[in-house]
Amino acid sequence: MLIKREFASAVLRGGRVIDPAGGRDEVADVAIVDGRIREKPASGASVIDATGWLVCPGLMDLHVHLREPGQAHKETIATGTAAAAVGGFTFVACMPNTVPAVDMPEWVRWIIEESQREGQCEVGPVAAITQGRSGLEVTDFAALAAAGAVAFSDDGVGVEPDEVMRVAFERAAALDVLLIQHCEYASLSAGGVLHKGDVSARLGFPGLDPKSEEAMIERDLELCRRFPARYHVAHISTARAVELIRKAKAAQLPVTAEVTPHHLLLTHEACLRADPNTKMHPPLRTQADVDACRRGLLDGVIDCVATDHAPHTMEEKAAGFLKAPPGIVGLETALGVTARAMIESGLADWPRLVSWFTAGPAGVLRRAGVSLQPGIPAQITLIDPRAEWAVCPNEFLSKSRNTPFSGWDLAGRAIATLRGRQFLCSRPEALAARLQECPIDDYAVQK
C-alpha cells in the first residue's frame, strides 16, 4: 500500500542525515517549506520524528523497464513508479526497449507527460541509440535530447556493428550526451541462457560466454579513446569487465559503470533448481565475479547500483528456464538486497550504500540537486536501516512478481519518499507513531 499526502511544511526531526554530495553524516533536523529544503522550519510545520531513521537525498535508479509504450500487461508507468516509490526512489531512468522503441522525440515526450500524470516519482526517458534498436542506423540524438532524453541505449541488445557504434560515439561526443551500452555480442553469447560454466554443464543448458560482455566493452573503450563521449556500462557482471573499466578510468576516459543488487549477491549456483526467476541477462556469474563486482563498487571503479527492474508476467516465466524471458523485478527489494550483499557482509556501511543510489548515479547523469542543501526542491528518502521484513511478491505494487528473493528475510527498508510537497509513505504503520498532529491533507490512497 502507498499512502500519498501533501505537507505545506514539515520537519524531519532527529534523523541521521546522510548527504554524500554535501559531505554530511550527522543527527540533525531537515526542514521543508513549500516544497523546498530550508534552514529553518515554518511556524506550525508538521513534525515527523525520524529518530533511528536515515534521512537522505531521494534515491535514483539509472536502469528500469517501465514497459510502456506497448507492454502494459507487464508494467505501466503508474505501477512501475509506485514500485519505485515503495523502494525509496524519487527518480528512475527508463529503458527504450518498448513496443515501439523510444527512437523518436514524440515517444520521449509521451513518457515524460505520462509520468507527470500517472507517476509516483520522476522519470527520465532513455532513448534508443539506433532506429528500432536494430543496430543499423543511429537515431537523431539532438532531437531526442531536446525532447528530454537523459541518455541513449539499445538496452536488451548491444550495438554490434563497429561503424554504427563509431557514429554513435561521434554524435554523443559532439552533443555531450551519455551512451549506455548493454555489452553483449550475440555471436559470442550464442543463445546461452545462463553463465557458461559448471552449472550450465550440469543442467545441460547452453551457456552464455562472459567473453560476449567483455569483448564489446573492449571495442567500445577503443572507440571512446578516439571519440571521448561519456560511456556507461550497464549491469556489469564479470571480473574481467571490472578490470577493463578500472584501466579505462586510470587512463582518464569518460567511462562509468553500474552493477545490479542481484549481481552483488547471487551466483550461477542459484540456477541449479532451474527456477526461471534466476534467469537474468547478463546471467548470474561465479563467486569470483561477484567478489570482483563488490571490490569494484567499493573502490569506485563501479559508480552506482541500478536495479535493471525487468517485469515479466507469470505466464511468461512459467514457460521454463530455457524459454522464459530473462530478468527480475528489483525496485522494491533493491535496498534490502544491496544491504545483504554489502552491509551484512561487513564490506560497507549505510553512508556508502546511500552514495551508490544518490551521488553515484547523479554523477553519471551529471544531475544537479541530488543533495539536502537548503534552497533546492525537496527530494528526500526516509529509510529504516533496522527494519526486518520478508519479501512477499504478492504485496508488490509492480504488476509483475518475478523475483528470486521471494520469502527472503531482509534488513533495511524505505519508509517514505518526499518530493516537493508530496509525501509517499509505503509503511503507514511505522509512520503513525512518529507523526505529530498537524495540518496534513490526505488526498489519495493507492493499493
Secondary structure by P-SEA (a helix, b strand, c coil): cbbbbcccbbbbccccccccccccccbbbbbbcccccccccccccbbbbcccbbbbcbbbbcccccccccccccccaaaaaaaaaaacccbbbbbcccccccccaaaaaaaaaaaaacccbbbbbbbbcccccccccccaaaaaaaaccccccccccccccaaaaaaaaaaaaaabbbbbbccccccccccccccccaaaaaaccbbbbaaaaaaaaaaaaaaaaacccbbbbcccccaaaaaaaaaaaaacccccccccccccccccccccccccccccccccccaaaaaaaaaaaaaccccccccccccccccccccccccbbbbbbccccaaaaaaaaccccccccaaaaaaaacaaaaaaacccccccccccccbbbbbcccbbbbbbcccccccccccccccccccccccccccccbbbbcccccccccccccccccccccc
